[in-house]
Structure formats: C-alpha cells, structure tokens
C-alpha cells in the first residue's frame, strides 16, 4: 500500500458499525454488505473528485490559499503533477474508494502552448496507468477543463470566435483519448462558461447551434476511435455566467432532443447545481430518471444561506435517502457512480480532514441506501402513489390515456358523473412515514 503523503493513516479506513466512536471509521459503509442482489459498494460506486480533493488550496472568491499540500511542493510542474497523483492514489487506497474523476488540466499542467499541454497529458496518462494497475483503482470519468483558461472567458463551444471553438474541440479530442486510454467508463461535458452575460451582444440561437455541432463532433470522434464509455452532460444554471444553456435537467433534455443528440447522452446530476437552479436534488434526479437519462451523480450539497456553488460534502440523511430511492427505482446508475464533487472548508487545512469529509459523505449515502431499500421493499410510498392514480386504470381515465376518449366524450361522462371530489395528497403523513424510517434505521 502507498504510504508517503498520509503516514498517520497507516491502513484502510475500517467499517466498525454505528456504535463506533472512532472518527476514522465507517459507521454504515460496509462495502461487502448485500442490499438486494448487490453489495453496498456496487450500488454506490464512489469516486473522488481530483480537482477539489487533490488540487484544492482552500481559496475562494474573497481570499487566496489557506493551506499548501505536501504534494504541491515539487520544483517543476510535472514533478508536482506526479507527486499529486501519487498522493491521490494513496488517498483512494486508504479510503477504499475504487474510482476517481478528473479534468485534463487537473492531472497535467497546461504548458506554454497547446502542444506542450498535450505532451504533459500524455505523460501523466502513462503515469496514471501504472498507478491504476498497482492499486486497482479505476477511472469513472474524465472531462476537459474548458473554463479556466482566459481564452474561454466568453465560452468554449459557444464562443463568438471560431478559433476558440476549434481550440476547445482539439482539447476535448485529447481528453477523450486520455479517458479511453485509462479505461474510463464515462466522459462528461460540463459547459462551465457555455452561456451568456448579456443579450446585448449575444445570438442565443447561433450559440446553441454551435454547442450542438460541438457535441455532434464529439459523438463522431467517439464512434471513430471505438470509445465505449457513456457520454454525460452535467447541468448547471449559472455561475460564472448569468445564464447557462444547460440550466437544469429538463432544459438539457430538451436541448438534446431538439438537436438529435438524445440517443448519445445521459445526465450527470449534481446536488448543488440542483439547488442553484431552484430545485431539490431529488427533483433533478427524478426528472433525469423519468426520461431514462440519469447516468451519474456528483454527490455534494450547497448552503441555503449562500448563493453560490459551495460544494460541501453531503451529510443530509433525508437528501441522501430520497436520492437513493430514485436511483434504486431505476435499478442503479449503470456505468455511472457517486462522485464527491466536494471540497473541505477553507479552515479545514489538515490533510486528515480529507478523510473525515469522505467518510462522512460515504456513510451518509450508505445509510441513505439502506433506508431507501427498506422504504421500497415495504412499498411505504409506492403503494400510496399507485392508489392515488388508481382512477386511470379503468373507466374514463383509462379511455383518455389510451386515446379512446375525445373531449366531447369526456364532457358527456362528466355530466353524468357530476363534479369531482378533491382527495387528500396526504403529504404530511408521507413525510412522517419517511421520518419514521430514518429515525428507526
């Protein structure tokens, strides 16, 4: 086992059960425990987000770095990249997490020009292949950072400058190559700046067409090189732009249908992006799932008192339970997983805080999984929902839904049946039922 950057953690984090007082032990994440026909680990498929966990410095929009990691001290950019990757795989091993995710510029330095950036990425992909083989850790998904470089200030695929769009296309080509080379099971498109600041200088239709053409180019390249991973799009409403073209799940699904891309993509839903869009986490999951397009999840949370993407580790048991109800009902995430796109707080400057944060998130989702499975097994919610829509199983309801009833026939039926009676939705009762499962498990 790797043991250079986290020497105080000298063995994998153990599972000790909910009675344990050990802060460096799992209380609910028993990776081999069966839930239905799969183990907890197979259900959850946890992944570490390379950008926050390994590259984060504690900086925010009001202040610079608040900690400096041991793996960031090498004198050369490639040296820092290699030490960061060694630290990353040590963390993965000691947490017992089997997957990780990265942006191309997370694992490899940008370089002085595009060619140098590509060479750096190739160097680090070879380095990662060795560590993956040594540790057994796999790549859940890769992506390209099309938002940090100043050239992307006005968008990448949606830039008003064709030169910039071509640069972005070339960068995505290499990021897909890297993901394929490392056996990545998915590839994510996150349009960090694919939106607009003002309509005074923006042609929305043109920019949406550019974005669609860009994605079609990526689909064509995927098929050409035989990459079998799932393409994912991650919705986000705003920040840093005022309005992004992939605002939420529903908007993104419409865009994919409008531009004949729906068969090639699923969605990667992030909890904090859902709340920024004015939705709940489970709402976004449910919308994507209802369309058969929930592919993966960025597991984090926001702060309701702050208006930006705080990317905190998930600890809300109600949220994780309802999220896992959606995931279990669609029989899992397939090649996707739960990626901790989350960062420790600015004052959590000790490397051991990375372990505390991930342990908390893993336990919260493992606990939520157990509760969700019990709710589903007992039909605690589904039996009520089924009965609530029972009037559509026969009579006028069935006739309308099968297309056998016209507006005139509906009117004639109503004149005979009389006025409808409002039936209670029993929301408070159902909330109490969910609470009873959470409190008792």
N, C-alpha and C positions, 0 to 999 in steps of 0.2 A: 504494500500500500504506500502511495505517495505520502511524504511526511516532512515537508520543508517549510511551508508557509503558515500552517496551523498546528504547531507542535503541541499545544495544550489539549488538542483533540486527538488523542492517540489511537482511537478505534472508531468504527462506525457508530453513529447515534443509535442507541438501543431502543427497543419497544419495552416499556415497563408497566403499561396499563394505567388506567385513570386514577388509581390511588397513589401513584408515584409523586414524590415531591422533587424529583431530580429535574432541574430546569433544562438539562441537556439530554432529555429522554422523551420519546414519543408516548403520549397517553392514549391515543386512538389509532395511530397509523401502524397497524400490524400488517406489514406488507403481504404476508402469506395467508392472512385470514380470508376465507371464502365468503363472498357476498353474492348469492345466486350461484352462477356457474363460473365466476371469475374471481381472482384474488383482488384485494383492495388495490394493490399496485397495478394490476392490469386494468382495472376500472379507471384509475386516476391518471396514470401516465404522466407523472410530474416532470416538469422541466425547469431549469434555471435560466433566467434571462441574463445573458452575458453582459449586456450594456449597463444595466443598473448594478448588478452584483459585483462584477469584476472591474468595470470601468468607472463606476461612480466615485465621486470625490466629496460628496456632501454639499456641493454648490447648489445654489438656487438663484432665482432672478434678483435677489437682494444681497447676495454675498457669494464670495469665492469659496474655494475648497475648505472644508473643515477637518478633513483627515487626509493623510497620504499613506497609501498602502505600500507594504514592503515590495510587492510585485511591480511597482511603478518606478523603481529607483535605478534601473539599468541606464547606462550612459547612452545607449543607442535605441532608436525606435524599434528595430527588430528585436533587440535584446529585451526591451520592455514587453513587447508582444509575446515573446516566448515565455518569459517568466510569468506573465499574466495568465497564459494558457496553462502552464504547469500548476499555478495556484488554483485555477478554475477546476481542473480535473481532480485535484486533491480535495477540493470542497465537494464536488459531485460524489466522489467515493465515500467520503466521511458522512455525508448526508444520506447516502443510499439512494440517490436520485439517478435515474437511468438515462435522462435526456437533457439536452441543452438547446438553446436557440441563440442565434447571433445575427447582427448586421455585418456586412462585409467589412466596414470600417471599424467595427469593434475588435475583430481579431487581427486585423492587419493595418498598419499605418498608411495614411493617404499617399505619402510620397510627394516628390517635387512636381510630378506630372502624371498623366493618366497611365502611361506605360509602366512607370515605376510603381504605381499603386497596384497594377495588375500583377507585376512580378512579386510584390510583397504578399499579395493574397495567395498566389501560388505557393510561395514559401511556407506560409502559415497553414495552408490546407495540408501540405505534406506533413508538417509538424503535428497537426491535429489528428491525422490518420494514425500516426504512431501512438498517440495517447489514447485514442478510441480503442485501438487494438489491445493496448496494455490494460485498460480499465474496464472495457466492455460498455462504456457509456456511448450512447448514440445521439445523432442529431435529429431533433424533432422537426425543426425547420430553419431555413436560412432566409435572409432578405437583404436588400440593398439599402444603404443609407442615402436617400435622395432628398435630404433636408438640411444637413449640417453645412455643407459646402456653400459659400456665398453665391455661387452661380445658380443655386436653386432657390434663391430668395423670392422669385416670382413663379415658383413651381418647377416641376421637372417634366413630366409628360404633358402638363398643361401650360408650360412656359410660352410666352408670346414669341420666343426666339427659337427657331428650328434647330440652331446649333446646340442649344441647351438640351432640347429633347433628344437629339442624336447622342449627346454625351450620356444622358440618362439611360438610353437604350443600350449603349455599349456597356455601361456599368452593370445593368441588370443581366446582360448576357453572361458576364463573368461571375456574377453572384449565383446565377442558376447553375453554371458549370461547377462552382465550388460546392454548392449544395448537393448536386448529383454525385460528385467525386467522393463526398463524405457520407453518402448513403442517406441523405436527408429524406424524411418521409413526407415532407410538405415544403412548399415555398410560399412566403407571404408577401403580398403587396400592401404596404401602408403608405398612403399618399400624404405624408406629413405636411406638405405645403401645396397640395393639389386643390386649390380653392382660390378665393379672391378676397382682397381687402376693400375694394370699392368698385361699384358698377360703372363709375365714370370712365374707366379705362379697360373694361372687361367685356369680351364677347363670350357669354356663357355657352352658347351652342357650339361655337368653334372649339372651346377648351374641352367640352365634354366629348366632342368627336375626336380630338387629339388623344384624350385619355383612353377612349375605346380602341383607337387604332394602335396605341402603345400596347395595350393588353392583348390585342389580336397578334401583334408581332411576337409577344412573349409566348403565346399559345403555339404559334407556328414553330418557334425555336424549340420549345419543349418537345413537340412531336418529332422534329427533325433529329434531335440528339437522343431520343428514346428515354427521356426523364419520366419516370412513372409516378413521381410524387404528386400529391394533391396541391393544386393552386388555391390559395386562400386570399381573401381581401378582408382587411381589418377596418371597420367603420370608425369614424371619429367626427364629431360635429364642428369643431373649431380648435383654435389654439395650436399653432401660432396664427393661422389665418382667421379671418372673421367668419367665413363660411366655407366648409369643405364639401366637395362633390359627393363624398361617401359619408354623409352626415350620420346615418344610423342604419340599422339592418334593413328596414323597409325601403329606404331610399336607394341603398346599394343593390338590393334585389331588383328594384325597378330598372336601375341603370343597366344591370347585367342582361335583363330581358330585352330592354329597348335596343341594345347593341349586339344581340345574338351571342352573348358570352355566358349565358346562364348554365350551359352544359359543361363548362370548363372550370367553374369556380365554386367554392363553398366559402363560408364566412368564418373569420376568426373574431369572436366576440370578446371585447374587454369590458370588465365591470365598470371601471372608472370612466370609460368613454360613454357607457350607457347613461350614467348619471349626468355627465356633461351635456348629453343630448336631451335631458329632461325625462329619461326613462329609468325604470329599475333594471338591474342586472338580469333578473329572471324574465322580464318583458322582452329584452333583446334576444335572449336565448330562445324563448318561446317563438318569437317571430321567425327567426332563422330556422328553427327546428320544424315549424309548421310547413315551411317551404321545402323541407328536405335538404337544407343547406347549412346546417350547423356542423362545422368541420373541426373547430378547435376553440380553445378559450385562453385568454390572458387573464389570469386569476389575480386580482388585486382589489382595492377599494379606494374610494375618494373620501373627502371630508366635506360633509354637508355645509360646514361653515366657511369653506373656502371655494372660490370659483375657478380653480384650475386643476390640472391633472396631477394630483398629489401622489399617486402611485404607491399607496400604502399596502402593506401585507394584509391579506384577508383574515379577519378574526370574527366576523359577524356570523354566528351559527345559523341564524334564521336565513340569511342570504345564501350561505353555502348549502343548506338543506334544500331550499327551493330550487337552487341551480341544479343540484344533483337529481331532483325529481324530474326536471326537464331532460337531463342527459340520460338517465336510466330509462325513461319512457321511449326514447329513440334508440335504445339498446347500445349506448356508448358513442364515442367520438371517432370510431374508426381509426384512421392513421393519425388523428389529432391527439391532443392532450391538454393538460392544465399547466400552462407556463406562468411562472411567477414573475410577471412584468411589474415588479415592485422593488422599492428601494428602502433601505433603513433610513431612519430620520437623521437629520443634519447633525444632531448631537450624539448619535449612536456611533461613535468613532472607533470602537474596539472591534477587531475582526471577528471576535466571538459573537458579536451582535448579528452577524450574517447567519450564524447557526440558530440563534434564538428566533430570528424572524422567519426563517424557512420552517423550523419545527412548528411554530405556531400556525403558519398557513397550511402545512401538511396535516396537522391534527384537526384543524377546522374543517377541511374538506373531507377527511376520513370520517370524522364524526358526522358531518352532514350526509355523507354517503350512507352510513349505517341507518340513520334516521329516515332518510328518503326511501331506502329499500323497505323499511318496515311500514311506512305510510302507503307505499304501492302494494305491498303484499296484503295488507289489511283492507285495501280499497277505501281508505279513510276519506279520500277526496273524490276518487273516480266514481264511486257508487252514487254520490250525490249529484255529480256533474251529469252522469248518464241519465239519471232520473229527471234532472232539470230540463233536459232536451227531449224527454220521452214523447212529447206530443208530435214529434216529427217522424216517429216510427210507423205511424198509421194515419188513416183519415186524411184530412185536408193538408196536414203537414207533409206527409209522405207524397201526396199528389203534387203539391207545389214544388218540392225538391226534386221530384223525378221529371218535372216538366209537363205533367199531365193536367195541371190546373191553370186556367187563364185568369186574368184579372176579373173578368165577368163572373167566372165560376167561384172565385174567392168571395166576391161580393154576395152572390146568391147563398153561399154557405153561411156567411156572417149574418145575413138577415134571418136565417133560421136558427143559428146557434146563439144569437144575442151577443151582448158586449163581453169582451174578455175580462178575466179577473186577474189582477196583479198578484203574483205568487212571490213569496219572500225568497231572496237570494241567500239568506242565512249567513251573511258574511261574518258576523261576529261569532257565530257558532263554529264556523270553519276555522277562523283564526284561533279560537280556543282549542280546537282539536289539534291543530299543528303545534301549538304551545304545549299541549299535553304530551305529545311525542318527544318534543325537545327536552322538556323538564324530566321525563322519566327515563331517558336513554343514557 
